[in-house]
């Protein structure tokens, strides 16, 4: 019952965290990668010591490409982002870089602007479709639970929780992008979609226990306050939720620490999202039902 009794405190803490995340997104922004804007991405490995990035930028500047981004990608490799390159420009960049050092091109990706904009639209539609299906499913699954909260409000509560679980990792990524230069790519969208499924699974565990207690109370004609029912449901499922999240956190931690550079950012977003999802499922989702029940009672 501690969580239910102090739910207002957790609501305030959540508000502060959300405000910070939204502020980071508004202030730093979420820089889009070539998956969304179009362009070319090269990863170059140096057989010798990695030259200063300024030197590499000066070498690439001999090719008229406009703005170029050069970032470290490990101990002896760099990633180079430019506008969409022609085959001749691509060969010219490789020649300019390898003129003073032995290099190997690890990967090369080129996406046209039209394809990038299509991918961005499809990514937004995918997130919207997943949220809609989740809400409809929860509303249907809880259709027999209408007192003291309508089944639709279980679905609306899940929307609020999913919004929280998307904003927190997005705010973290905005801060990460500001200090490290990472960009929003297909893996970032994949992480958000995976977090939607993970978060709603954790939330449904608690909601389902609330439903079981409400059905049992109605069957046995037990008079129990909704606050007590929700608090009891949280206590009964908390250990399971924390243990399940802990195993995922350990796996993601290993991915972040020992994984390849290409998947490290994905692991970080997932790690922050899983922690945020566990927090919201236990301290937000079910407690939000209590003020809704009080509102219904007043009506």
C-alpha positions as CSV (number, residue, x, y, z in Angstrom):
1,X,0.0,0.0,0.0
2,X,3.0,2.3,0.3
3,X,3.0,3.1,-3.4
4,X,-0.7,3.9,-3.4
5,X,-0.5,6.0,-0.3
6,X,2.4,8.0,-1.7
7,X,1.3,8.0,-5.4
8,X,1.2,11.8,-5.5
9,X,4.9,11.9,-4.7
10,X,5.7,9.5,-7.5
11,X,3.5,11.5,-9.9
12,X,5.5,14.6,-9.0
13,X,8.8,12.8,-9.5
14,X,7.5,11.5,-12.9
15,X,6.5,15.1,-13.9
16,X,10.0,16.4,-13.1
17,X,11.7,13.5,-15.1
18,X,9.3,14.0,-18.1
19,X,9.9,17.8,-18.0
20,X,13.7,17.2,-18.1
21,X,13.4,14.7,-21.0
22,X,11.1,17.0,-23.0
23,X,13.5,19.9,-22.3
24,X,16.4,17.9,-23.6
25,X,14.5,17.0,-26.8
26,X,13.5,20.7,-27.3
27,X,16.9,22.1,-26.5
28,X,19.2,19.6,-28.0
29,X,16.9,18.1,-30.6
30,X,17.0,14.6,-32.1
31,X,19.4,14.8,-35.1
32,X,18.2,12.5,-37.8
33,X,20.6,10.1,-39.5
34,X,20.8,9.2,-43.2
35,X,18.0,6.7,-42.7
36,X,15.6,9.7,-42.5
37,X,17.4,12.5,-44.3
38,X,19.2,10.7,-47.0
39,X,23.0,10.8,-47.5
40,X,26.0,8.5,-47.4
41,X,27.7,6.9,-44.5
42,X,31.2,5.4,-44.6
43,X,33.2,3.5,-42.0
44,X,36.9,3.6,-42.5
45,X,39.5,1.5,-40.5
46,X,43.1,2.6,-40.2
47,X,45.9,0.0,-40.1
48,X,48.1,2.4,-38.3
49,X,47.4,5.0,-35.5
50,X,44.2,7.0,-36.1
51,X,45.1,10.5,-37.4
52,X,43.4,13.6,-35.8
53,X,39.9,14.1,-37.0
54,X,40.8,17.5,-38.2
55,X,43.3,16.0,-40.5
56,X,40.8,13.5,-41.9
57,X,38.3,16.4,-42.4
58,X,40.9,18.4,-44.3
59,X,41.6,15.4,-46.6
60,X,37.9,15.0,-47.3
61,X,37.5,18.7,-47.9
62,X,39.5,18.3,-51.2
63,X,36.3,16.7,-52.6
64,X,33.4,19.2,-52.9
65,X,30.7,17.6,-50.7
66,X,29.6,20.5,-48.5
67,X,29.1,19.7,-44.8
68,X,30.9,16.6,-43.7
69,X,30.7,14.9,-40.3
70,X,33.7,12.8,-39.1
71,X,33.3,10.9,-35.8
72,X,35.4,8.3,-34.1
73,X,34.1,4.7,-34.3
74,X,36.3,2.8,-32.0
75,X,40.0,2.9,-31.4
76,X,41.2,2.9,-35.0
77,X,38.1,3.7,-37.1
78,X,36.0,6.7,-38.1
79,X,32.5,7.1,-39.5
80,X,32.0,9.7,-42.2
81,X,28.6,11.2,-43.0
82,X,28.0,13.3,-46.1
83,X,25.3,14.1,-48.6
84,X,24.5,11.4,-51.1
85,X,27.7,10.6,-52.9
86,X,28.2,9.8,-56.6
87,X,30.5,6.8,-57.4
88,X,33.2,9.2,-58.5
89,X,33.0,11.2,-55.2
90,X,33.1,8.0,-53.2
91,X,36.3,6.9,-54.9
92,X,37.8,10.4,-54.5
93,X,37.2,10.3,-50.8
94,X,38.8,6.9,-50.5
95,X,41.8,8.1,-52.4
96,X,42.2,11.2,-50.4
97,X,42.0,9.3,-47.1
98,X,44.4,6.6,-48.1
99,X,47.0,9.0,-49.5
100,X,48.8,9.2,-46.2
101,X,47.8,6.0,-44.4
102,X,46.8,2.5,-45.0
103,X,43.0,2.2,-44.7
104,X,40.2,-0.3,-45.2
105,X,36.5,0.6,-45.9
106,X,34.5,-1.4,-43.5
107,X,31.0,-0.4,-44.7
108,X,29.3,2.1,-47.1
109,X,25.6,3.0,-47.1
110,X,23.9,5.5,-49.3
111,X,20.2,6.5,-49.0
112,X,18.4,8.9,-51.3
113,X,16.4,11.8,-49.8
114,X,13.1,10.4,-51.1
115,X,13.7,7.0,-49.5
116,X,14.7,8.7,-46.3
117,X,11.5,10.7,-46.0
118,X,9.5,7.5,-46.8
119,X,11.2,5.7,-44.0
120,X,10.5,8.5,-41.6
121,X,6.8,8.5,-42.4
122,X,6.6,4.7,-42.1
123,X,8.4,4.7,-38.8
124,X,5.8,7.2,-37.3
125,X,3.0,5.1,-38.7
126,X,4.5,2.0,-37.2
127,X,4.6,3.5,-33.7
128,X,1.1,4.9,-34.1
129,X,-0.2,1.5,-35.3
130,X,1.4,-0.4,-32.4
131,X,0.0,2.0,-29.8
132,X,-3.5,1.8,-31.4
133,X,-3.5,-2.0,-31.5
134,X,-2.3,-2.2,-27.9
135,X,-5.0,0.1,-26.6
136,X,-7.8,-1.8,-28.5
137,X,-6.5,-5.1,-27.2
138,X,-6.5,-3.9,-23.6
139,X,-9.9,-2.4,-23.9
140,X,-11.2,-5.7,-25.3
141,X,-9.4,-7.8,-22.7
142,X,-10.8,-5.8,-19.8
143,X,-14.3,-5.4,-21.3
144,X,-15.8,-7.3,-18.3
145,X,-14.2,-5.0,-15.8
146,X,-16.3,-1.9,-15.7
147,X,-16.4,-1.1,-12.0
148,X,-15.1,1.2,-10.6
149,X,-13.1,2.1,-13.8
150,X,-14.4,1.6,-17.3
151,X,-12.3,-0.8,-19.5
152,X,-11.6,2.2,-21.9
153,X,-9.7,3.9,-19.1
154,X,-7.3,0.9,-18.7
155,X,-6.5,1.5,-22.4
156,X,-6.1,5.3,-21.9
157,X,-3.9,4.7,-18.9
158,X,-1.7,2.5,-21.1
159,X,-1.4,5.3,-23.6
160,X,-0.1,7.6,-20.9
161,X,2.4,5.0,-19.7
162,X,3.6,4.3,-23.3
163,X,4.1,8.0,-23.8
164,X,6.2,8.2,-20.7
165,X,8.2,5.1,-21.8
166,X,9.0,6.7,-25.2
167,X,9.8,10.2,-24.0
168,X,12.3,9.2,-21.3
169,X,14.7,7.2,-23.7
170,X,14.2,9.9,-26.4
171,X,15.3,12.6,-23.9
172,X,18.2,10.5,-22.9
173,X,19.1,10.0,-26.6
174,X,18.9,13.7,-27.2
175,X,21.5,14.3,-24.5
176,X,23.6,11.5,-25.8
177,X,23.5,12.9,-29.4
178,X,24.5,16.3,-28.1
179,X,27.7,15.0,-26.5
180,X,28.6,12.2,-28.8
181,X,27.2,13.1,-32.1
182,X,25.0,10.0,-32.5
183,X,22.0,10.3,-34.8
184,X,18.5,8.9,-34.9
185,X,18.5,5.8,-37.2
186,X,16.6,2.6,-37.9
187,X,18.0,1.0,-34.7
188,X,16.6,3.8,-32.6
189,X,13.1,3.3,-34.0
190,X,13.5,-0.5,-33.5
191,X,14.4,0.1,-29.9
192,X,11.3,2.3,-29.3
193,X,9.0,-0.3,-30.9
194,X,10.6,-3.1,-28.8
195,X,10.1,-0.9,-25.7
196,X,6.4,-0.5,-26.5
197,X,5.9,-4.2,-26.4
198,X,8.0,-4.7,-23.3
199,X,6.4,-1.9,-21.3
200,X,2.8,-2.9,-22.1
201,X,3.6,-6.5,-21.1
202,X,4.8,-5.4,-17.7
203,X,1.8,-3.2,-17.2
204,X,-0.7,-5.8,-18.2
205,X,0.7,-8.2,-15.5
206,X,-0.4,-5.7,-12.8
207,X,-3.7,-4.8,-14.6
208,X,-4.5,-8.5,-14.9
209,X,-4.0,-9.0,-11.2
210,X,-6.3,-6.1,-10.5
211,X,-8.9,-7.7,-12.8
212,X,-8.6,-11.0,-11.0
213,X,-9.1,-9.4,-7.6
214,X,-12.1,-7.4,-8.8
215,X,-13.7,-10.5,-10.3
216,X,-13.1,-12.5,-7.1
217,X,-14.5,-9.7,-4.9
218,X,-17.6,-9.6,-7.0
219,X,-18.0,-13.3,-7.0
220,X,-17.6,-13.6,-3.2
221,X,-19.4,-10.4,-2.5
222,X,-16.3,-9.0,-0.7
223,X,-16.4,-5.4,0.1
224,X,-12.9,-4.0,-0.5
225,X,-11.8,-0.5,-1.4
226,X,-10.3,0.0,-4.9
227,X,-7.2,1.5,-3.3
228,X,-6.6,-1.7,-1.3
229,X,-7.2,-3.9,-4.4
230,X,-4.7,-2.0,-6.5
231,X,-2.1,-1.8,-3.7
232,X,-2.4,-5.5,-3.1
233,X,-2.1,-6.3,-6.8
234,X,1.1,-4.2,-7.1
235,X,2.7,-5.9,-4.1
236,X,1.9,-9.4,-5.5
237,X,3.4,-8.7,-8.9
238,X,6.3,-6.3,-7.9
239,X,8.9,-9.0,-7.3
240,X,8.1,-10.7,-10.6
241,X,8.3,-7.4,-12.6
242,X,11.6,-6.4,-10.9
243,X,13.2,-9.8,-11.5
244,X,12.1,-9.9,-15.1
245,X,13.5,-6.4,-15.7
246,X,16.7,-7.2,-13.9
247,X,17.5,-10.1,-16.3
248,X,16.9,-7.9,-19.3
249,X,19.0,-5.1,-17.8
250,X,21.9,-7.5,-17.3
251,X,21.7,-8.7,-20.9
252,X,21.5,-5.1,-22.2
253,X,24.4,-4.0,-19.9
254,X,26.5,-6.7,-21.4
255,X,25.5,-5.5,-24.9
256,X,26.5,-1.9,-24.0
257,X,29.8,-2.9,-22.4
258,X,31.0,-5.6,-24.8
259,X,28.9,-5.2,-27.9
260,X,29.9,-3.7,-31.2
261,X,29.8,0.1,-31.7
262,X,26.9,-0.4,-34.2
263,X,24.6,-1.9,-31.5
264,X,25.9,0.0,-28.5
265,X,23.5,3.0,-28.9
266,X,20.6,0.6,-29.4
267,X,21.5,-1.2,-26.2
268,X,21.7,2.2,-24.3
269,X,18.3,3.2,-25.5
270,X,16.8,-0.1,-24.6
271,X,18.5,-0.1,-21.2
272,X,17.1,3.3,-20.3
273,X,13.7,2.4,-21.7
274,X,13.5,-0.9,-19.7
275,X,14.3,0.9,-16.5
276,X,11.7,3.6,-17.3
277,X,9.2,0.9,-18.2
278,X,9.7,-0.9,-15.0
279,X,9.3,2.3,-13.0
280,X,6.1,3.3,-14.9
281,X,4.5,-0.1,-14.6
282,X,4.9,-0.3,-10.9
283,X,4.7,3.3,-9.7
284,X,2.5,4.9,-12.4
285,X,0.2,2.5,-14.3
286,X,-1.9,1.0,-11.5
287,X,-1.7,4.1,-9.2
288,X,-3.2,6.1,-12.0
289,X,-6.3,4.0,-11.8
290,X,-7.1,5.2,-8.3
291,X,-7.8,8.8,-9.1
292,X,-9.9,7.6,-12.1
293,X,-11.9,5.4,-9.7
294,X,-12.4,8.3,-7.3
295,X,-13.6,10.4,-10.2
296,X,-16.1,7.8,-11.2
297,X,-17.3,7.5,-7.6
298,X,-18.0,11.2,-7.4
299,X,-20.1,11.0,-10.6
